[in-house]
Amino acid sequence: MFSEILQGYSSLLSSPQWIILIAAAVMFYIKNVQEASLRKLVLGESENHPLVLTFYQVFYGLVGGFAISLLAGMFQIAFFTYLEVAIIFMLSIFSVTRFSGYVNVGFHALTVFLLMYLLQGRLISSHDLIQIFLFLGISMMVQGLIFLVSYEGGDLPVLFSRKEELRGGFRIEKSFMLPSVAAFVTAGGSILGSSLLFLPILQFFSMKETVMTFGKKEGRFILSALKIISGTVILLLSYLISFHMEWTYLLLAVVPALLYLEPLIFRFMEKKRAPKFVSSEEEIMVLEVRENSAAYLAGLRSGDRIYKVDGKINPTYKNLLAFMGTLSYERTISLEVRTAELINKSIRFTILPGTSTGILVVPPSAEFFQMKKEGKL
């Protein structure tokens, strides 16, 4: 099986599908250039070059696609029709565009199923439907793991204003292509014999959410867990229904609903929690710290609260702005901060001439809007 999967992968290089992979990589690169530019604007510099970020996206996608192929082989997933299956998963390419909110592989399966019946008067077999959803369940579990371990890039700090209260958060946006292969049964053979062909299936997925009540790592972990749980539920449900084939078509309604609920569950969790990144008059919340900055190396982290600057308590946003700008002289900054675990720590670092601190804080709401009213921002 392993050698057949490798042969299926090699067929990607000799088919028109490699053009799609290259086009997707170019799209990833363009998006990474935009992200790097925004991080440089906000934090003074970007941690990773766009080419490095694109390499990681392609690498994780290839590893994930190969893992999906191996797991599908272990579960003995095999299809009788290729074109319909390839189209269902190929439609996920829209997840890397601005139409990503409309991508739902379960709905793709329902749409192709109905179009085949209306245009050709035939149905996708119950066997293939079961295999499609088994394959989808495995894919989603792998997608969740990829998103969890691929921590390079994909998150931008953002500020929101609601009822004259400034809140910080992160816009998480990452996309991957997962070129995988699956077994297809030729017309005249046995599913267990040499009649199996391993053909490529291209699929894509994106994770796009705004996290306001969790930290970056917490939000990434929860989003990954929801993806893995959804995939596990679909996999188990499809496996159970495979013993009662008369219930197969129920999956056409249940799976799209499960995929639709997945992001809604996270947004419901966000709605029920208080904002995490909000400053007060006594403490200023650190929203983001550039990883290659002196402040980060000294121990300052996202989620820390600054309550003393150079020995002065109750720091103001105006005072911090004087330190955080890019200046022509060297300066040393001493901060007293309190972590999310209520641990106090002292941080001291030196900023070289012509460089920024790489720190983004959430301004105290009252001070910010007062400065804005006075035209000082």
C-alpha positions as CSV (number, residue, x, y, z in Angstrom):
1,M,0.0,0.0,0.0
2,F,2.8,2.4,0.9
3,S,4.4,2.1,-2.6
4,E,1.0,2.5,-4.3
5,I,0.5,5.7,-2.4
6,L,3.9,7.0,-3.4
7,Q,3.1,6.2,-7.0
8,G,-0.1,8.1,-6.7
9,Y,1.8,11.1,-5.4
10,S,4.2,10.9,-8.3
11,S,1.3,11.1,-10.7
12,L,0.6,14.6,-9.4
13,L,3.8,15.7,-11.1
14,S,2.7,14.3,-14.4
15,S,-0.9,15.7,-14.3
16,P,-2.4,19.1,-14.8
17,Q,-3.1,19.2,-11.1
18,W,0.4,20.3,-10.3
19,I,-0.5,23.7,-11.9
20,I,-3.2,24.1,-9.3
21,L,-0.6,23.4,-6.5
22,I,1.8,26.0,-7.9
23,A,-1.1,28.5,-8.2
24,A,-2.1,27.9,-4.6
25,A,1.5,28.3,-3.4
26,V,1.6,31.7,-5.3
27,M,-1.6,32.7,-3.6
28,F,-0.2,31.8,-0.2
29,Y,3.0,33.8,-0.9
30,I,1.0,36.9,-1.9
31,K,-1.1,36.6,1.3
32,N,2.1,36.2,3.4
33,V,3.6,39.3,1.8
34,Q,0.5,41.2,2.9
35,E,0.7,39.7,6.5
36,A,4.4,40.5,6.8
37,S,3.8,44.1,5.7
38,L,1.0,44.5,8.3
39,R,3.1,43.1,11.1
40,K,6.0,45.4,10.1
41,L,3.6,48.3,10.2
42,V,2.3,47.4,13.6
43,L,5.4,45.9,15.3
44,G,8.2,47.6,13.4
45,E,9.4,44.4,11.8
46,S,8.1,41.0,10.7
47,E,9.5,37.9,12.4
48,N,9.4,35.7,9.2
49,H,10.1,36.3,5.6
50,P,7.0,35.5,3.3
51,L,9.0,32.8,1.5
52,V,9.7,31.1,4.8
53,L,6.0,31.2,5.7
54,T,5.0,29.9,2.3
55,F,7.5,27.0,2.6
56,Y,6.0,26.0,5.9
57,Q,2.5,26.1,4.5
58,V,3.4,23.9,1.6
59,F,5.5,21.5,3.8
60,Y,2.7,21.0,6.4
61,G,0.2,20.6,3.5
62,L,2.3,17.8,1.9
63,V,2.9,16.0,5.2
64,G,-0.8,16.3,6.1
65,G,-1.9,15.1,2.6
66,F,0.4,12.1,2.9
67,A,-0.9,11.3,6.4
68,I,-4.5,11.4,5.1
69,S,-3.5,9.0,2.3
70,L,-2.0,6.6,4.8
71,L,-4.9,6.7,7.1
72,A,-7.4,6.3,4.3
73,G,-5.4,3.2,3.2
74,M,-5.5,1.8,6.7
75,F,-9.2,2.3,6.9
76,Q,-9.5,0.6,3.5
77,I,-11.3,3.5,1.9
78,A,-11.9,2.9,-1.8
79,F,-14.2,4.5,-4.3
80,F,-15.9,3.3,-7.4
81,T,-16.2,6.7,-9.1
82,Y,-13.4,9.2,-9.4
83,L,-14.8,12.4,-11.1
84,E,-17.5,13.1,-8.6
85,V,-15.2,12.5,-5.6
86,A,-12.5,14.7,-7.0
87,I,-15.0,17.5,-7.7
88,I,-16.4,17.4,-4.2
89,F,-13.0,17.9,-2.6
90,M,-11.7,20.2,-5.3
91,L,-14.4,22.7,-4.6
92,S,-12.7,23.3,-1.2
93,I,-10.2,25.5,-3.2
94,F,-12.6,28.4,-2.5
95,S,-11.6,28.2,1.1
96,V,-8.4,30.1,0.2
97,T,-10.4,32.9,-1.3
98,R,-12.7,35.5,0.2
99,F,-15.6,33.0,-0.3
100,S,-14.1,30.7,2.4
101,G,-17.2,31.2,4.6
102,Y,-19.3,29.4,2.1
103,V,-17.1,26.3,1.8
104,N,-18.7,23.2,3.3
105,V,-17.5,19.9,1.9
106,G,-20.7,18.2,3.3
107,F,-22.7,20.7,1.2
108,H,-20.5,20.0,-1.8
109,A,-21.3,16.3,-1.5
110,L,-25.1,17.1,-1.3
111,T,-24.8,19.5,-4.3
112,V,-22.9,17.0,-6.5
113,F,-25.4,14.3,-5.5
114,L,-28.4,16.4,-6.5
115,L,-26.8,17.6,-9.8
116,M,-26.0,14.1,-10.8
117,Y,-29.6,13.0,-10.2
118,L,-31.1,16.1,-12.0
119,L,-28.7,16.1,-15.0
120,Q,-27.9,12.5,-15.5
121,G,-30.6,10.6,-13.6
122,R,-28.2,8.6,-11.5
123,L,-27.1,8.7,-7.9
124,I,-23.8,8.4,-6.1
125,S,-23.8,5.0,-4.6
126,S,-24.3,4.5,-0.9
127,H,-20.9,2.9,-0.8
128,D,-19.2,5.9,-2.2
129,L,-21.1,8.3,0.0
130,I,-19.9,6.4,3.1
131,Q,-16.4,6.4,1.8
132,I,-16.5,10.2,1.0
133,F,-17.6,11.0,4.6
134,L,-15.0,8.6,6.1
135,F,-12.3,10.3,4.0
136,L,-13.7,13.7,5.1
137,G,-13.6,12.7,8.8
138,I,-10.0,11.6,8.5
139,S,-9.1,14.8,6.6
140,M,-10.6,17.1,9.3
141,M,-8.7,15.3,12.1
142,V,-5.5,15.8,10.2
143,Q,-6.4,19.5,9.4
144,G,-6.9,20.1,13.1
145,L,-3.5,18.7,13.9
146,I,-1.8,20.7,11.2
147,F,-3.3,23.9,12.4
148,L,-2.2,23.1,15.9
149,V,1.5,22.5,15.1
150,S,1.9,25.1,12.4
151,Y,2.5,28.1,14.6
152,E,4.5,30.1,12.0
153,G,2.5,33.2,11.1
154,G,-1.2,33.5,10.4
155,D,-2.2,35.8,13.2
156,L,-2.5,39.6,13.3
157,P,-3.1,41.7,16.4
158,V,-6.3,43.8,16.0
159,L,-8.0,46.5,18.1
160,F,-11.8,46.9,18.2
161,S,-13.9,49.7,19.7
162,R,-17.3,48.8,21.2
163,K,-19.3,51.4,23.2
164,E,-16.1,53.5,23.6
165,E,-14.2,50.5,25.1
166,L,-11.1,49.4,23.3
167,R,-10.5,45.7,23.1
168,G,-7.6,43.8,21.7
169,G,-7.6,40.5,19.9
170,F,-6.1,38.5,17.1
171,R,-7.3,37.8,13.6
172,I,-6.3,34.2,12.8
173,E,-6.1,33.3,9.2
174,K,-4.2,30.3,7.8
175,S,-4.7,28.2,4.7
176,F,-3.3,24.9,3.5
177,M,-3.5,22.7,0.5
178,L,-3.6,19.0,1.1
179,P,-2.7,16.9,-1.9
180,S,-3.6,13.3,-1.1
181,V,-4.3,10.1,-2.9
182,A,-7.1,7.5,-2.4
183,A,-7.9,4.1,-3.8
184,F,-10.3,3.7,-6.7
185,V,-11.7,0.4,-7.9
186,T,-11.4,-0.3,-11.6
187,A,-14.4,-1.6,-13.5
188,G,-13.5,-5.2,-13.7
189,G,-11.6,-6.1,-10.5
190,S,-11.9,-6.9,-6.8
191,I,-11.6,-4.3,-4.2
192,L,-8.9,-6.4,-2.5
193,G,-6.9,-7.3,-5.6
194,S,-4.7,-5.5,-8.1
195,S,-7.7,-3.6,-9.4
196,L,-7.0,-0.7,-7.0
197,L,-5.7,2.5,-8.5
198,F,-4.4,5.2,-6.2
199,L,-5.4,8.5,-7.7
200,P,-4.8,12.1,-6.4
201,I,-7.4,14.1,-4.6
202,L,-6.8,17.8,-4.1
203,Q,-8.4,19.6,-1.1
204,F,-7.8,22.8,0.7
205,F,-8.8,24.2,4.0
206,S,-8.6,27.6,5.8
207,M,-9.0,28.6,9.4
208,K,-10.3,32.2,9.7
209,E,-11.5,33.5,13.1
210,T,-11.2,36.5,15.3
211,V,-10.1,35.7,18.9
212,M,-11.0,38.2,21.5
213,T,-11.4,36.3,24.8
214,F,-8.6,33.8,24.5
215,G,-4.8,34.2,24.0
216,K,-3.3,33.2,20.7
217,K,-2.2,29.7,21.9
218,E,-5.5,29.1,23.6
219,G,-7.5,30.2,20.6
220,R,-5.4,28.0,18.3
221,F,-5.8,25.0,20.6
222,I,-9.6,25.4,20.9
223,L,-10.1,25.9,17.1
224,S,-7.9,22.8,16.4
225,A,-9.8,20.8,19.0
226,L,-13.2,21.7,17.5
227,K,-11.9,20.6,14.0
228,I,-10.6,17.3,15.4
229,I,-13.8,16.6,17.3
230,S,-15.9,17.4,14.3
231,G,-13.8,15.1,12.1
232,T,-14.0,12.3,14.8
233,V,-17.8,12.6,15.0
234,I,-18.1,12.4,11.2
235,L,-15.8,9.5,11.0
236,L,-17.6,7.5,13.8
237,L,-21.0,8.4,12.4
238,S,-20.1,7.3,8.9
239,Y,-18.5,4.1,10.2
240,L,-21.7,3.2,12.3
241,I,-24.0,3.9,9.3
242,S,-21.9,1.7,7.1
243,F,-23.5,-1.2,9.0
244,H,-26.9,0.1,8.2
245,M,-26.7,1.3,4.6
246,E,-30.4,2.3,4.5
247,W,-29.4,5.3,6.6
248,T,-26.6,6.4,4.3
249,Y,-28.5,9.4,2.8
250,L,-29.0,10.8,6.3
251,L,-25.3,11.8,6.2
252,L,-26.1,14.2,3.3
253,A,-28.1,16.3,5.8
254,V,-26.2,15.7,9.0
255,V,-22.6,16.3,7.9
256,P,-23.3,19.8,6.3
257,A,-25.1,20.7,9.6
258,L,-22.1,19.6,11.7
259,L,-19.6,21.5,9.6
260,Y,-21.9,24.6,9.8
261,L,-22.0,24.4,13.6
262,E,-18.3,24.0,14.0
263,P,-17.4,27.8,13.8
264,L,-20.6,28.8,15.5
265,I,-19.6,26.8,18.6
266,F,-16.4,28.8,18.9
267,R,-18.2,32.1,18.4
268,F,-20.7,31.1,21.0
269,M,-17.8,30.4,23.4
270,E,-16.3,33.8,22.6
271,K,-19.7,35.5,23.2
272,K,-20.1,34.0,26.7
273,R,-16.6,35.1,27.9
274,A,-15.3,38.5,28.9
275,P,-12.7,40.2,26.6
276,K,-9.2,39.3,27.6
277,F,-7.2,42.2,26.2
278,V,-8.6,45.3,27.9
279,S,-6.5,47.9,29.7
280,S,-7.5,49.8,32.9
281,E,-6.4,53.1,34.4
282,E,-3.8,51.3,36.6
283,E,-2.5,48.6,34.2
284,I,-1.9,48.5,30.4
285,M,-2.4,45.3,28.6
286,V,0.3,44.0,26.3
287,L,-1.4,42.6,23.1
288,E,1.5,41.4,21.1
289,V,5.3,41.3,21.4
290,R,7.5,40.6,18.3
291,E,9.3,37.4,18.9
292,N,12.8,38.6,17.8
293,S,12.6,41.8,19.9
294,A,14.6,42.7,22.9
295,A,11.4,42.9,25.0
296,Y,10.4,39.3,24.1
297,L,13.9,38.0,24.8
298,A,13.7,39.7,28.2
299,G,10.5,37.9,29.0
300,L,7.6,40.2,28.0
301,R,4.7,38.2,26.6
302,S,1.2,38.8,25.1
303,G,-1.3,39.0,28.0
304,D,1.1,40.6,30.5
305,R,-0.2,43.8,32.3
306,I,2.2,46.7,32.7
307,Y,1.7,48.4,36.0
308,K,5.0,50.3,36.4
309,V,7.3,51.9,33.8
310,D,10.8,53.0,35.0
311,G,9.7,52.9,38.6
312,K,6.5,55.0,38.0
313,I,3.2,53.3,38.9
314,N,-0.1,53.8,37.0
315,P,1.6,54.3,33.6
316,T,-0.2,56.2,30.9
317,Y,-0.5,55.4,27.2
318,K,1.1,58.7,26.4
319,N,4.1,57.8,28.5
320,L,4.4,54.4,26.8
321,L,4.2,56.0,23.3
322,A,7.3,58.0,24.1
323,F,9.2,54.7,24.7
324,M,7.7,52.5,21.9
325,G,8.4,54.8,19.0
326,T,11.5,54.4,16.7
327,L,14.0,56.9,18.0
328,S,17.5,57.9,17.0
329,Y,19.1,57.2,20.4
330,E,19.6,54.1,22.6
331,R,17.4,53.8,25.6
332,T,16.9,51.2,28.4
333,I,13.4,50.4,29.6
334,S,12.4,48.9,32.9
335,L,8.9,47.4,33.3
336,E,7.1,45.8,36.1
337,V,4.4,43.5,34.8
338,R,1.8,41.0,36.0
339,T,1.1,37.9,34.1
340,A,-2.3,36.3,33.4
341,E,-1.4,33.9,36.3
342,L,-1.0,37.0,38.6
343,I,2.8,36.5,38.8
344,N,4.8,39.7,39.1
345,K,8.0,40.0,37.1
346,S,10.6,42.7,36.3
347,I,11.7,43.2,32.8
348,R,14.6,45.3,31.6
349,F,15.8,45.6,28.0
350,T,17.7,48.1,25.8
351,I,16.4,49.4,22.5
352,L,19.0,50.3,19.9
353,P,18.9,53.4,17.8
354,G,16.6,53.3,14.8
355,T,14.7,50.3,16.1
356,S,11.3,49.9,17.8
357,T,10.3,48.0,20.9
358,G,8.2,45.5,18.9
359,I,5.4,45.9,21.5
360,L,1.8,46.6,20.8
361,V,-0.4,47.5,23.8
362,V,-4.2,48.1,24.2
363,P,-4.6,51.8,25.1
364,P,-6.8,52.5,28.2
365,S,-10.2,53.4,26.7
366,A,-10.8,56.7,28.6
367,E,-7.3,58.1,27.9
368,F,-7.3,57.0,24.2
369,F,-10.7,58.6,23.4
370,Q,-9.7,61.8,25.3
371,M,-6.4,62.0,23.3
372,K,-8.4,61.4,20.1
373,K,-10.8,64.1,21.0
374,E,-8.0,66.5,21.7
375,G,-6.4,65.6,18.3
376,K,-3.2,64.1,19.9
377,L,-3.5,60.8,17.9
